Amino acid sequence: MNLLLVVLGGGLGAGGRYLMGGWLHSQLGWGFPWGTFAVNALGSLLIGLVFGLAQRGSLPPATTLFLTVGVLGGFTTFSAFSYETMRLLANGSIGASFLNVAGQFAVGLVAVYLGFVAVRGLAGA
């Protein structure tokens, strides 16, 4: 049953990543991987929210698994992040590759923290 939850959630997450990433790239261009950047930031925020809810006992384990490993695991794109960073390096865009790595790392950590704190704040803890 757990495998089915992860597989179904992963498909939903991957579809969401494709749609959001593609839309952002069409709006902002392909010079910098904005779609991947935004997906990673949003996915980190959402996983922080889920983590906060799970820690409070507000989500059953199966729902937590579906959302974290399935949906958000399929949605976030660190494999694409790695590829795009290497592509920037290969094209000689050292500054952009550094911005991509440092920015996604910092924004991801802050977003997870904000999601977790938001749950605590909303719950009055």
Stockholm file with secondary structure:
# STOCKHOLM 1.0

chainA/1-125         MNLLLVVLGGGLGAGGRYLMGGWLHSQLGWGFPWGTFAVNALGSLLIGLVFGLAQRGSLPPATTLFLTVGVLGGFTTFSAFSYETMRLLANGSIGASFLNVAGQFAVGLVAVYLGFVAVRGLAGA
#=GR chainA/1-125 SS CHHHHHHHHHHHHHHHHHHHHHHHHHHHCSSSCHHHHHHHHHHHHHHHHHHHHHHTTCSCHHHHHIIIIIIIHHHCCHHHHHHHHHHHHHTTCHHHHHHHHHHHHHHHHHHHHHHHHHHHHHHTC
#=GC SS_cons         CHHHHHHHHHHHHHHHHHHHHHHHHHHHCSSSCHHHHHHHHHHHHHHHHHHHHHHTTCSCHHHHHIIIIIIIHHHCCHHHHHHHHHHHHHTTCHHHHHHHHHHHHHHHHHHHHHHHHHHHHHHTC
//
